[in-house]
């Protein structure tokens, strides 16, 4: 079910890697951000949206990874957006995203994956300030809802996921450092951070701790050292972590 984390901001968490679907009330109606994951969960999210009694007027994908490019027929034909760079990648890699979705989750409407267009310069129906950076994925966007004290962070600032470098791109360590600087500034205006995966950070101390953890991990990679990070206790992160270490050494 949807949980309200701030005025006009709701979150529903999937069982698949603790993925957060986000619903934001804009001036014209609801904007669905990164809805997911399994088809049954998308259908339940549609039930939740129906109960709010406000039409869905747009979708937004924070970045062009398959689990952030999903949709469901019950959400309607509302336009779906991403940053221009992310929309381009989503279009080019649509078949790959469909294949990954088919392998990883169940009941997903594959034909609706990745149908995003570039967000207008004025933000269109998507409220808040778009904070674009190049860490983790091309055209990755966070959304600052300063009037509500909320930062929607995409796949950053998670309590369960370490920073995940994009292995296809150069100097992701530098990209993360730049991105964290931008998110740090944005976070100074909020009390709530919603990551793409994991628990919502509530309260300034929790928000600050997320930034500290991601910075410490990236700083260790920069120095060529093994990070000390409680998130690495999860065995399933050992592969991505080793990939990060290798990429940092090579590049």
Secondary structure as a PSIPRED ss2 file (coil, helix, strand):
# PSIPRED VFORMAT (PSIPRED V4.0)

   1 X C   1.000  0.000  0.000
   2 X C   1.000  0.000  0.000
   3 X E   0.000  0.000  1.000
   4 X E   0.000  0.000  1.000
   5 X E   0.000  0.000  1.000
   6 X E   0.000  0.000  1.000
   7 X C   1.000  0.000  0.000
   8 X C   1.000  0.000  0.000
   9 X E   0.000  0.000  1.000
  10 X E   0.000  0.000  1.000
  11 X E   0.000  0.000  1.000
  12 X E   0.000  0.000  1.000
  13 X E   0.000  0.000  1.000
  14 X C   1.000  0.000  0.000
  15 X C   1.000  0.000  0.000
  16 X C   1.000  0.000  0.000
  17 X C   1.000  0.000  0.000
  18 X C   1.000  0.000  0.000
  19 X E   0.000  0.000  1.000
  20 X E   0.000  0.000  1.000
  21 X E   0.000  0.000  1.000
  22 X E   0.000  0.000  1.000
  23 X E   0.000  0.000  1.000
  24 X E   0.000  0.000  1.000
  25 X E   0.000  0.000  1.000
  26 X C   1.000  0.000  0.000
  27 X C   1.000  0.000  0.000
  28 X C   1.000  0.000  0.000
  29 X C   1.000  0.000  0.000
  30 X E   0.000  0.000  1.000
  31 X E   0.000  0.000  1.000
  32 X E   0.000  0.000  1.000
  33 X E   0.000  0.000  1.000
  34 X C   1.000  0.000  0.000
  35 X C   1.000  0.000  0.000
  36 X C   1.000  0.000  0.000
  37 X C   1.000  0.000  0.000
  38 X C   1.000  0.000  0.000
  39 X H   0.000  1.000  0.000
  40 X H   0.000  1.000  0.000
  41 X H   0.000  1.000  0.000
  42 X H   0.000  1.000  0.000
  43 X H   0.000  1.000  0.000
  44 X H   0.000  1.000  0.000
  45 X H   0.000  1.000  0.000
  46 X H   0.000  1.000  0.000
  47 X H   0.000  1.000  0.000
  48 X H   0.000  1.000  0.000
  49 X H   0.000  1.000  0.000
  50 X H   0.000  1.000  0.000
  51 X H   0.000  1.000  0.000
  52 X H   0.000  1.000  0.000
  53 X C   1.000  0.000  0.000
  54 X C   1.000  0.000  0.000
  55 X C   1.000  0.000  0.000
  56 X E   0.000  0.000  1.000
  57 X E   0.000  0.000  1.000
  58 X E   0.000  0.000  1.000
  59 X E   0.000  0.000  1.000
  60 X E   0.000  0.000  1.000
  61 X C   1.000  0.000  0.000
  62 X C   1.000  0.000  0.000
  63 X C   1.000  0.000  0.000
  64 X C   1.000  0.000  0.000
  65 X C   1.000  0.000  0.000
  66 X H   0.000  1.000  0.000
  67 X H   0.000  1.000  0.000
  68 X H   0.000  1.000  0.000
  69 X C   1.000  0.000  0.000
  70 X C   1.000  0.000  0.000
  71 X C   1.000  0.000  0.000
  72 X C   1.000  0.000  0.000
  73 X H   0.000  1.000  0.000
  74 X H   0.000  1.000  0.000
  75 X H   0.000  1.000  0.000
  76 X C   1.000  0.000  0.000
  77 X C   1.000  0.000  0.000
  78 X C   1.000  0.000  0.000
  79 X E   0.000  0.000  1.000
  80 X E   0.000  0.000  1.000
  81 X E   0.000  0.000  1.000
  82 X E   0.000  0.000  1.000
  83 X C   1.000  0.000  0.000
  84 X H   0.000  1.000  0.000
  85 X H   0.000  1.000  0.000
  86 X H   0.000  1.000  0.000
  87 X H   0.000  1.000  0.000
  88 X H   0.000  1.000  0.000
  89 X H   0.000  1.000  0.000
  90 X H   0.000  1.000  0.000
  91 X H   0.000  1.000  0.000
  92 X H   0.000  1.000  0.000
  93 X C   1.000  0.000  0.000
  94 X H   0.000  1.000  0.000
  95 X H   0.000  1.000  0.000
  96 X H   0.000  1.000  0.000
  97 X H   0.000  1.000  0.000
  98 X H   0.000  1.000  0.000
  99 X H   0.000  1.000  0.000
 100 X H   0.000  1.000  0.000
 101 X H   0.000  1.000  0.000
 102 X H   0.000  1.000  0.000
 103 X H   0.000  1.000  0.000
 104 X H   0.000  1.000  0.000
 105 X C   1.000  0.000  0.000
 106 X C   1.000  0.000  0.000
 107 X C   1.000  0.000  0.000
 108 X C   1.000  0.000  0.000
 109 X C   1.000  0.000  0.000
 110 X H   0.000  1.000  0.000
 111 X H   0.000  1.000  0.000
 112 X H   0.000  1.000  0.000
 113 X C   1.000  0.000  0.000
 114 X C   1.000  0.000  0.000
 115 X C   1.000  0.000  0.000
 116 X C   1.000  0.000  0.000
 117 X E   0.000  0.000  1.000
 118 X E   0.000  0.000  1.000
 119 X C   1.000  0.000  0.000
 120 X C   1.000  0.000  0.000
 121 X C   1.000  0.000  0.000
 122 X C   1.000  0.000  0.000
 123 X C   1.000  0.000  0.000
 124 X C   1.000  0.000  0.000
 125 X C   1.000  0.000  0.000
 126 X C   1.000  0.000  0.000
 127 X C   1.000  0.000  0.000
 128 X C   1.000  0.000  0.000
 129 X E   0.000  0.000  1.000
 130 X E   0.000  0.000  1.000
 131 X E   0.000  0.000  1.000
 132 X E   0.000  0.000  1.000
 133 X E   0.000  0.000  1.000
 134 X C   1.000  0.000  0.000
 135 X C   1.000  0.000  0.000
 136 X C   1.000  0.000  0.000
 137 X C   1.000  0.000  0.000
 138 X C   1.000  0.000  0.000
 139 X C   1.000  0.000  0.000
 140 X E   0.000  0.000  1.000
 141 X E   0.000  0.000  1.000
 142 X E   0.000  0.000  1.000
 143 X E   0.000  0.000  1.000
 144 X E   0.000  0.000  1.000
 145 X E   0.000  0.000  1.000
 146 X H   0.000  1.000  0.000
 147 X H   0.000  1.000  0.000
 148 X H   0.000  1.000  0.000
 149 X C   1.000  0.000  0.000
 150 X E   0.000  0.000  1.000
 151 X E   0.000  0.000  1.000
 152 X E   0.000  0.000  1.000
 153 X E   0.000  0.000  1.000
 154 X E   0.000  0.000  1.000
 155 X C   1.000  0.000  0.000
 156 X C   1.000  0.000  0.000
 157 X C   1.000  0.000  0.000
 158 X C   1.000  0.000  0.000
 159 X C   1.000  0.000  0.000
 160 X C   1.000  0.000  0.000
 161 X C   1.000  0.000  0.000
 162 X C   1.000  0.000  0.000
 163 X C   1.000  0.000  0.000
 164 X C   1.000  0.000  0.000
 165 X C   1.000  0.000  0.000
 166 X C   1.000  0.000  0.000
 167 X C   1.000  0.000  0.000
 168 X C   1.000  0.000  0.000
 169 X C   1.000  0.000  0.000
 170 X C   1.000  0.000  0.000
 171 X C   1.000  0.000  0.000
 172 X H   0.000  1.000  0.000
 173 X H   0.000  1.000  0.000
 174 X H   0.000  1.000  0.000
 175 X H   0.000  1.000  0.000
 176 X H   0.000  1.000  0.000
 177 X H   0.000  1.000  0.000
 178 X H   0.000  1.000  0.000
 179 X H   0.000  1.000  0.000
 180 X H   0.000  1.000  0.000
 181 X H   0.000  1.000  0.000
 182 X H   0.000  1.000  0.000
 183 X H   0.000  1.000  0.000
 184 X H   0.000  1.000  0.000
 185 X H   0.000  1.000  0.000
 186 X H   0.000  1.000  0.000
 187 X H   0.000  1.000  0.000
 188 X C   1.000  0.000  0.000
 189 X C   1.000  0.000  0.000
 190 X C   1.000  0.000  0.000
 191 X C   1.000  0.000  0.000
 192 X E   0.000  0.000  1.000
 193 X E   0.000  0.000  1.000
 194 X E   0.000  0.000  1.000
 195 X E   0.000  0.000  1.000
 196 X C   1.000  0.000  0.000
 197 X E   0.000  0.000  1.000
 198 X C   1.000  0.000  0.000
 199 X C   1.000  0.000  0.000
 200 X C   1.000  0.000  0.000
 201 X E   0.000  0.000  1.000
 202 X E   0.000  0.000  1.000
 203 X C   1.000  0.000  0.000
 204 X H   0.000  1.000  0.000
 205 X H   0.000  1.000  0.000
 206 X H   0.000  1.000  0.000
 207 X H   0.000  1.000  0.000
 208 X H   0.000  1.000  0.000
 209 X H   0.000  1.000  0.000
 210 X H   0.000  1.000  0.000
 211 X H   0.000  1.000  0.000
 212 X H   0.000  1.000  0.000
 213 X H   0.000  1.000  0.000
 214 X H   0.000  1.000  0.000
 215 X H   0.000  1.000  0.000
 216 X H   0.000  1.000  0.000
 217 X H   0.000  1.000  0.000
 218 X H   0.000  1.000  0.000
 219 X H   0.000  1.000  0.000
 220 X H   0.000  1.000  0.000
 221 X H   0.000  1.000  0.000
 222 X H   0.000  1.000  0.000
 223 X H   0.000  1.000  0.000
 224 X C   1.000  0.000  0.000
 225 X C   1.000  0.000  0.000
 226 X C   1.000  0.000  0.000
 227 X C   1.000  0.000  0.000
 228 X C   1.000  0.000  0.000
 229 X C   1.000  0.000  0.000
 230 X H   0.000  1.000  0.000
 231 X H   0.000  1.000  0.000
 232 X H   0.000  1.000  0.000
 233 X H   0.000  1.000  0.000
 234 X C   1.000  0.000  0.000
 235 X H   0.000  1.000  0.000
 236 X H   0.000  1.000  0.000
 237 X H   0.000  1.000  0.000
 238 X H   0.000  1.000  0.000
 239 X H   0.000  1.000  0.000
 240 X H   0.000  1.000  0.000
 241 X H   0.000  1.000  0.000
 242 X H   0.000  1.000  0.000
 243 X H   0.000  1.000  0.000
 244 X H   0.000  1.000  0.000
 245 X H   0.000  1.000  0.000
 246 X H   0.000  1.000  0.000
 247 X H   0.000  1.000  0.000
 248 X H   0.000  1.000  0.000
 249 X H   0.000  1.000  0.000
 250 X H   0.000  1.000  0.000
 251 X C   1.000  0.000  0.000
